[in-house]
Amino acid sequence: MTTEEDRKLAEKLKQFEMKDESANTERHLVPFEPADQRKRNLVLDEERFEDTFLKCLICRENYDDDEKVPKMLPCHHTFCLDCLNQMFRVEGEFRQTLTSAFRAMPVAVKISCPTCREGIIASALEIKKLPNDHTVLELVAFIKQIGKAKVAYCSKHQLQPLNFFCEPCMQPVCCDCTVLDHKESTGHEVINVDEAMKKYSPAIDKTLGEIDSEKKSLEEKRHALEKAFDNVEQIQRELAVQIRQTFDRIRDSVDERERELFDLSEREIDRKRTMLRDCMKLVTTRENELKQQSAKLTQTKDHKDLVNMFDFNKAARDCLQSKPDIPVSKSSEDFAVSFQFNSRQENGIRSTIANFGDVTFKFD
């Protein structure tokens, strides 16, 4: 915040205090701490700072310690090595077109500073040996080390960071909001955004804990379903063996009946497999929903994004309330299928082949 902005804000506070004294009413304003606010607002011009000092003025790309290393010309203007090399190549190619004397690339050419137009005659090697701008390199290393700050700004008071939180309104506010729109004298309770994070994080942690608990339960159900799939496959193999052992003895006269029984068994197995697949689909869908809610909540919490934290928390709570009914327990025995093949009257079956055999299934 600039000195002029400090002065204007101080005048606003003074006007509010004068109005309070004339009305004989007591108002509790948020303490004005210009030093702290100035400290917070150092991040406001971060993009402008980067554009001005950390990007090459020619290519507008960030400096680095490789191809984009900042090189300082004798006029003390800085550009990246890659752009200076390109200027050297362009100027050399232009000189080649002027006369046939230059059949090869000139050893040295004159390039002009894009900022002040001061010229320098240099070869490619001399351009590479230009001094590095160590101030820029230190700034690049510093920004790389601390990273860029992600700051949320007030939509009403531009360039003001949301450093406070109004509890009755349940929304982040800026410094100007605390003295204009969210005054404590009108029932607003404003606290520091860090205090708000500390106060309301337990609610988020509780939701995340419940999500983790349900995810664990879903994982157990997933294992149970996987075991059930194995059991169904085993049951199918045993069923086929029993049917084949019986029909091998009377194959010539019972082929059609055998096919009927196989069709019946396959239908029942397909029905069971479909049931399991539907359960697995419900589990997978629920897992994806919970992962999305967990990721959103974790990201807003880590970034202290109070703007979206409560909306995401409400969405996560609604998601938890709408838990689907998945009829699966932790034990794979709940999916056991018992089978019994009845080979009645095998000796006289040739005369009654149309009704020979039966397949029964029992679902626990």
C-alpha positions as CSV (number, residue, x, y, z in Angstrom):
1,M,0.0,0.0,0.0
2,T,1.5,3.4,-1.0
3,T,1.9,6.4,1.3
4,E,-0.9,8.1,-0.5
5,E,-3.3,5.1,0.0
6,D,-2.3,5.1,3.7
7,R,-3.1,8.7,4.0
8,K,-6.6,8.3,2.4
9,L,-7.4,5.3,4.5
10,A,-6.4,7.1,7.6
11,E,-8.7,10.0,6.7
12,K,-11.5,7.5,6.2
13,L,-10.9,6.1,9.7
14,K,-10.8,9.6,11.1
15,Q,-14.1,10.5,9.5
16,F,-15.8,7.3,10.9
17,E,-14.4,8.1,14.4
18,M,-15.8,11.7,14.2
19,K,-19.2,10.4,13.2
20,D,-19.2,8.0,16.1
21,E,-18.4,10.8,18.6
22,S,-21.1,13.1,17.3
23,A,-23.8,10.3,17.6
24,N,-22.5,9.3,21.0
25,T,-22.3,5.7,19.9
26,E,-19.4,3.4,20.4
27,R,-17.8,1.7,17.4
28,H,-15.1,-0.9,17.4
29,L,-13.1,-0.6,14.2
30,V,-10.5,-3.1,13.0
31,P,-7.1,-1.7,14.1
32,F,-5.3,0.0,11.3
33,E,-1.8,-1.4,10.9
34,P,-0.2,0.3,7.8
35,A,3.1,-1.4,8.3
36,D,1.6,-4.9,8.3
37,Q,-0.6,-4.0,5.4
38,R,2.4,-2.7,3.4
39,K,4.2,-5.9,4.3
40,R,1.3,-8.0,3.0
41,N,1.0,-5.9,-0.2
42,L,4.5,-6.6,-1.3
43,V,3.0,-9.4,-3.4
44,L,0.6,-7.2,-5.3
45,D,3.2,-6.2,-7.9
46,E,4.7,-9.6,-8.3
47,E,3.7,-10.1,-11.9
48,R,4.8,-6.5,-12.8
49,F,8.1,-7.1,-11.0
50,E,8.6,-10.3,-12.9
51,D,7.8,-8.7,-16.2
52,T,10.2,-5.8,-15.5
53,F,13.2,-7.5,-14.0
54,L,13.0,-11.2,-14.6
55,K,12.0,-11.3,-18.3
56,C,14.0,-10.5,-21.3
57,L,12.7,-7.3,-22.9
58,I,13.1,-8.8,-26.4
59,C,11.6,-12.3,-26.2
60,R,9.6,-11.7,-23.0
61,E,10.7,-15.1,-21.6
62,N,12.1,-15.6,-18.1
63,Y,15.8,-15.5,-17.5
64,D,17.5,-18.7,-16.5
65,D,21.1,-19.9,-16.1
66,D,21.3,-21.7,-19.4
67,E,20.2,-20.4,-22.8
68,K,18.3,-17.4,-21.3
69,V,21.2,-16.3,-19.1
70,P,21.0,-12.5,-18.6
71,K,23.9,-10.7,-20.3
72,M,24.8,-7.1,-19.6
73,L,25.8,-4.8,-22.4
74,P,28.4,-2.0,-21.9
75,C,25.4,0.4,-21.6
76,H,24.3,-1.6,-18.6
77,H,21.1,-2.8,-20.3
78,T,20.4,-6.6,-19.9
79,F,19.1,-9.1,-22.4
80,C,19.2,-12.9,-22.6
81,L,22.1,-14.6,-24.4
82,D,19.7,-16.3,-26.8
83,C,18.3,-13.0,-28.1
84,L,21.8,-11.4,-28.4
85,N,22.9,-14.4,-30.4
86,Q,19.9,-14.1,-32.7
87,M,20.7,-10.3,-33.1
88,F,24.3,-11.3,-34.1
89,R,23.1,-13.9,-36.6
90,V,20.5,-11.5,-38.2
91,E,23.1,-8.7,-38.5
92,G,25.7,-11.0,-39.9
93,E,23.3,-12.4,-42.5
94,F,22.3,-8.8,-43.4
95,R,26.0,-7.9,-43.9
96,Q,26.4,-10.9,-46.2
97,T,23.7,-9.6,-48.5
98,L,25.3,-6.2,-48.9
99,T,28.5,-7.3,-50.6
100,S,30.0,-10.4,-52.1
101,A,33.2,-9.9,-50.1
102,F,31.5,-11.7,-47.2
103,R,31.1,-15.2,-48.4
104,A,31.1,-16.5,-44.9
105,M,29.5,-15.2,-41.8
106,P,31.4,-12.1,-40.5
107,V,33.6,-12.7,-37.5
108,A,32.3,-9.6,-35.7
109,V,29.3,-7.3,-36.4
110,K,27.8,-4.3,-34.8
111,I,24.6,-4.8,-32.8
112,S,22.6,-2.0,-31.2
113,C,21.1,-2.0,-27.7
114,P,17.3,-2.3,-28.2
115,T,16.8,0.2,-25.3
116,C,19.3,3.0,-25.8
117,R,20.5,2.1,-29.4
118,E,24.2,2.3,-28.2
119,G,26.2,0.1,-30.5
120,I,28.7,-2.6,-29.7
121,I,31.0,-4.5,-32.2
122,A,31.5,-8.0,-31.0
123,S,32.0,-11.6,-32.2
124,A,29.9,-14.6,-31.2
125,L,32.5,-15.5,-28.6
126,E,32.7,-12.0,-27.2
127,I,28.9,-11.9,-26.9
128,K,29.0,-15.2,-24.9
129,K,31.7,-13.7,-22.7
130,L,29.6,-10.6,-21.9
131,P,29.3,-10.2,-18.1
132,N,26.3,-11.9,-16.5
133,D,23.8,-9.7,-14.7
134,H,24.3,-11.3,-11.3
135,T,21.6,-9.2,-9.7
136,V,19.0,-10.7,-12.0
137,L,20.4,-14.2,-11.5
138,E,20.1,-13.7,-7.7
139,L,16.5,-12.5,-8.1
140,V,15.7,-15.5,-10.4
141,A,17.3,-17.9,-7.8
142,F,15.4,-16.2,-5.0
143,I,12.0,-16.4,-6.8
144,K,12.7,-20.0,-7.7
145,Q,13.5,-20.9,-4.1
146,I,10.5,-19.2,-2.4
147,G,8.0,-19.8,-5.3
148,K,5.2,-17.5,-6.3
149,A,2.7,-16.4,-3.8
150,K,-0.9,-17.2,-4.6
151,V,-2.9,-14.2,-3.4
152,A,-6.7,-13.8,-3.6
153,Y,-7.8,-10.2,-4.2
154,C,-11.0,-8.4,-3.2
155,S,-13.4,-8.1,-6.1
156,K,-14.8,-4.8,-4.8
157,H,-11.6,-3.1,-3.7
158,Q,-9.1,-3.8,-6.4
159,L,-5.5,-4.8,-5.6
160,Q,-6.5,-5.4,-1.9
161,P,-5.6,-8.9,-0.7
162,L,-8.2,-10.9,1.3
163,N,-6.3,-10.9,4.6
164,F,-9.3,-11.0,6.9
165,F,-12.4,-13.1,7.4
166,C,-16.0,-12.0,8.4
167,E,-17.5,-14.7,10.5
168,P,-21.2,-13.7,10.2
169,C,-20.9,-13.4,6.4
170,M,-18.6,-16.4,6.2
171,Q,-16.4,-14.8,3.6
172,P,-12.9,-13.4,3.2
173,V,-12.6,-9.6,3.2
174,C,-9.9,-7.1,2.6
175,C,-8.7,-4.2,4.8
176,D,-11.0,-1.7,3.1
177,C,-14.0,-4.0,3.6
178,T,-13.3,-4.0,7.4
179,V,-13.8,-0.3,7.7
180,L,-16.5,0.2,5.0
181,D,-18.7,-2.8,4.5
182,H,-18.0,-5.2,7.3
183,K,-17.7,-2.9,10.4
184,E,-17.8,-4.5,13.8
185,S,-20.2,-1.8,14.9
186,T,-22.9,-3.2,12.5
187,G,-22.6,-6.7,13.9
188,H,-19.7,-8.0,11.8
189,E,-17.0,-10.0,13.5
190,V,-13.7,-9.8,11.6
191,I,-10.7,-12.0,12.3
192,N,-7.4,-12.5,10.7
193,V,-7.4,-15.1,7.8
194,D,-4.8,-17.2,9.6
195,E,-7.0,-17.3,12.7
196,A,-10.0,-18.3,10.5
197,M,-8.0,-21.1,9.0
198,K,-7.0,-22.3,12.4
199,K,-10.6,-22.1,13.7
200,Y,-12.4,-23.8,10.8
201,S,-9.7,-26.3,9.7
202,P,-11.1,-28.9,12.2
203,A,-14.4,-29.0,10.3
204,I,-12.5,-29.6,7.1
205,D,-10.3,-32.2,8.8
206,K,-13.5,-34.0,10.1
207,T,-14.9,-34.2,6.6
208,L,-11.6,-35.4,5.2
209,G,-11.5,-38.0,8.0
210,E,-15.0,-39.3,7.2
211,I,-14.1,-39.4,3.5
212,D,-10.9,-41.4,4.3
213,S,-13.0,-43.8,6.5
214,E,-15.5,-44.4,3.7
215,K,-12.7,-44.9,1.2
216,K,-11.2,-47.5,3.5
217,S,-14.6,-49.2,3.8
218,L,-14.9,-49.2,0.0
219,E,-11.5,-50.7,-0.4
220,E,-12.5,-53.5,1.9
221,K,-15.6,-54.1,-0.2
222,R,-13.5,-54.0,-3.3
223,H,-11.4,-56.8,-2.0
224,A,-14.5,-58.8,-1.1
225,L,-15.9,-58.3,-4.6
226,E,-12.6,-59.5,-6.1
227,K,-12.7,-62.6,-4.0
228,A,-16.3,-63.1,-5.0
229,F,-15.3,-62.9,-8.7
230,D,-12.7,-65.7,-8.0
231,N,-15.3,-67.8,-6.3
232,V,-17.8,-67.4,-9.2
233,E,-15.1,-68.5,-11.6
234,Q,-14.3,-71.5,-9.5
235,I,-18.0,-72.4,-9.2
236,Q,-18.4,-72.2,-12.9
237,R,-15.5,-74.5,-13.5
238,E,-16.8,-77.0,-10.9
239,L,-20.3,-76.8,-12.5
240,A,-18.9,-77.6,-16.0
241,V,-16.9,-80.6,-14.7
242,Q,-20.0,-82.1,-13.0
243,I,-22.1,-81.7,-16.0
244,R,-19.6,-83.1,-18.4
245,Q,-18.9,-86.1,-16.2
246,T,-22.5,-87.1,-16.3
247,F,-23.2,-86.4,-20.0
248,D,-20.0,-88.2,-21.2
249,R,-21.7,-91.5,-20.4
250,I,-24.8,-90.7,-22.4
251,R,-23.4,-88.3,-25.0
252,D,-25.0,-89.7,-28.1
253,S,-28.6,-89.3,-26.9
254,V,-28.4,-86.2,-24.6
255,D,-26.5,-83.6,-26.6
256,E,-29.5,-81.2,-26.8
257,R,-30.4,-81.6,-23.2
258,E,-26.7,-81.0,-22.3
259,R,-26.9,-77.7,-24.3
260,E,-30.0,-76.7,-22.5
261,L,-28.4,-77.2,-19.1
262,F,-25.3,-75.4,-20.2
263,D,-27.4,-72.5,-21.4
264,L,-29.2,-72.5,-18.0
265,S,-26.0,-72.5,-16.1
266,E,-24.5,-69.7,-18.2
267,R,-27.5,-67.5,-17.7
268,E,-27.3,-67.9,-14.0
269,I,-23.6,-67.3,-13.9
270,D,-24.1,-64.2,-16.2
271,R,-26.8,-63.0,-13.8
272,K,-24.5,-63.3,-10.9
273,R,-21.6,-61.8,-12.8
274,T,-23.8,-58.9,-13.7
275,M,-24.8,-58.4,-10.1
276,L,-21.1,-58.3,-9.1
277,R,-20.2,-56.0,-11.9
278,D,-23.0,-53.6,-10.9
279,C,-21.7,-53.6,-7.4
280,M,-18.1,-53.0,-8.6
281,K,-19.3,-50.1,-10.7
282,L,-21.0,-48.5,-7.7
283,V,-17.8,-48.9,-5.7
284,T,-15.7,-47.4,-8.5
285,T,-18.1,-44.4,-9.0
286,R,-18.2,-43.7,-5.3
287,E,-14.4,-43.9,-5.0
288,N,-14.0,-41.4,-7.8
289,E,-16.5,-39.0,-6.2
290,L,-14.8,-39.2,-2.9
291,K,-11.3,-38.7,-4.5
292,Q,-12.6,-35.6,-6.3
293,Q,-14.1,-34.1,-3.1
294,S,-11.0,-35.0,-1.1
295,A,-8.7,-33.4,-3.7
296,K,-10.7,-30.2,-3.8
297,L,-10.9,-29.9,0.0
298,T,-7.2,-30.7,0.4
299,Q,-6.2,-28.2,-2.2
300,T,-8.4,-25.4,-0.7
301,K,-7.0,-26.1,2.7
302,D,-3.4,-26.3,1.6
303,H,-3.8,-23.0,-0.3
304,K,-5.9,-21.4,2.5
305,D,-8.5,-20.7,-0.1
306,L,-11.4,-19.5,2.0
307,V,-13.2,-18.2,-1.0
308,N,-14.0,-21.8,-2.1
309,M,-13.4,-23.8,1.1
310,F,-16.9,-23.7,2.4
311,D,-18.6,-24.3,-0.9
312,F,-16.3,-27.3,-1.4
313,N,-16.9,-28.5,2.1
314,K,-20.7,-28.2,1.7
315,A,-20.4,-30.2,-1.6
316,A,-18.3,-32.8,0.2
317,R,-20.9,-33.0,3.0
318,D,-23.7,-33.4,0.5
319,C,-21.7,-36.1,-1.2
320,L,-21.2,-38.0,2.1
321,Q,-25.0,-37.7,2.8
322,S,-25.8,-39.2,-0.5
323,K,-24.0,-42.5,0.1
324,P,-25.2,-45.2,-2.3
325,D,-26.5,-48.5,-1.1
326,I,-23.9,-51.1,-2.0
327,P,-25.1,-54.5,-0.8
328,V,-21.6,-55.9,-0.2
329,S,-20.0,-56.9,3.1
330,K,-16.3,-57.5,3.9
331,S,-16.7,-61.3,3.6
332,S,-16.6,-63.0,0.3
333,E,-18.8,-65.7,1.7
334,D,-21.8,-63.4,1.2
335,F,-21.4,-64.1,-2.5
336,A,-21.1,-67.9,-2.3
337,V,-23.2,-69.9,-4.8
338,S,-24.1,-73.5,-4.0
339,F,-24.8,-75.9,-6.9
340,Q,-26.1,-79.4,-7.1
341,F,-26.6,-81.5,-10.2
342,N,-29.2,-84.2,-9.9
343,S,-28.6,-87.2,-12.2
344,R,-31.9,-88.9,-11.7
345,Q,-32.6,-92.3,-13.3
346,E,-29.4,-92.4,-15.3
347,N,-30.0,-96.0,-16.4
348,G,-33.4,-95.3,-17.8
349,I,-32.6,-91.8,-19.0
350,R,-32.7,-92.6,-22.7
351,S,-36.4,-93.0,-22.7
352,T,-36.9,-89.7,-20.7
353,I,-34.1,-87.6,-22.1
354,A,-36.4,-84.6,-22.7
355,N,-36.7,-84.1,-18.9
356,F,-33.3,-85.4,-17.8
357,G,-31.3,-83.5,-15.2
358,D,-31.7,-80.3,-13.4
359,V,-29.6,-77.3,-12.3
360,T,-30.3,-75.4,-9.1
361,F,-28.6,-72.3,-7.8
362,K,-28.7,-70.9,-4.3
363,F,-27.6,-67.4,-3.6
364,D,-26.8,-66.6,0.1
